[in-house]
Amino acid sequence: MEQTEAQKNGNRILVVLTLDMDNIPSNFPEILKHEREVVAQWKKEGFLEQLFLRPTKNGAVLIFKDRTEEEVNQLMTTLPFFAFKKSLEILPLIKDNEF
């Protein structure tokens, strides 16, 4: 299988997800459990490099590899918490090969 340009360059995509905490439903723990299952599958498949929780507990920062910006955007729409997003920032990163 041929590598994509993102795979060849080692580039990453950083995603900042902020939830609208004023509109979180009462079944939040159930949704959180499903969210974690989805993210664990992404990690297992190898394209989610890391997930960081935010200290404010209103979202997360995810780092993807080997995916295009369009693919990452589509993946994010499949998250259970996507329906409760306040904002979503998708930031393509280019690896500086000098460091």
FENMO-V306662 format. One record per residue. BURIAL is b if it has 9 or more other ideal C-beta (glycine too) atoms within 8 Angstrom, else e. Layout:
BEGIN
burial->BURIAL
burial->BURIAL
END
This chain:
BEGIN
burial->e
burial->e
burial->e
burial->e
burial->e
burial->b
burial->b
burial->e
burial->e
burial->e
burial->b
burial->b
burial->b
burial->b
burial->b
burial->b
burial->b
burial->b
burial->b
burial->b
burial->e
burial->e
burial->e
burial->e
burial->e
burial->e
burial->e
burial->e
burial->e
burial->e
burial->b
burial->b
burial->e
burial->b
burial->b
burial->e
burial->e
burial->b
burial->b
burial->e
burial->e
burial->b
burial->b
burial->e
burial->e
burial->e
burial->b
burial->b
burial->e
burial->e
burial->b
burial->e
burial->e
burial->b
burial->e
burial->e
burial->e
burial->e
burial->b
burial->e
burial->b
burial->b
burial->b
burial->b
burial->b
burial->e
burial->b
burial->e
burial->e
burial->e
burial->e
burial->b
burial->b
burial->e
burial->b
burial->b
burial->e
burial->e
burial->b
burial->e
burial->b
burial->b
burial->e
burial->b
burial->b
burial->b
burial->e
burial->b
burial->e
burial->b
burial->e
burial->e
burial->e
burial->e
burial->e
burial->e
burial->e
burial->e
burial->e
END
